[in-house]
Amino acid sequence: MYYIPDAYTADQKTENLAAMIKRINETKASPVMLEPVAQDDVSKYGGADTNGVQLTAGNSAAIKTKVEKPEADKASSNLAVVRHYVLS
């Protein structure tokens, strides 16, 4: 499971770590924060495949696979693991 914050509208006091902890309690799953990046930058990050699920800020979906620094032309998405992990 993961959570994508909207960098321009998110209140980081309530929609960052606090939201992740709340989501753990609700879903009993460990969230990973992702953020869309330019396709040319995909190889700088760990990438996540959401099996084609399109996300908006604050929504969650299962991660099908995660690849550390995939080649840009072989990446399954432009969603990068960029912020926090909360393992439960």
C-alpha positions, 0 to 999 in steps of 0.5 A: 500500500502507498500514499501519494502526497500532493506537494502543493496542497498537503498539510505536512503536519497532518498528511505525511507521517500522521496520515501514514500511521492512520492508514496502517491502523485502518488497513493493517498494511505497511505504506510506502510513499510514492511520487510521480517523476519525469520519465527521464528521472525514473532511473534515479529512484526505486520504481513501483508498479501499481498494475496500471492503477492511476492515483491521485493525492491521498489514494492508495493501491497495492504495489505489484512490484518494486524495482530499484533504479530501473532503466527509464525505457524499461520502467513499468511506471514513473512512480518513484519511492521517494519519501517514507516507509513505515513498516508494520 
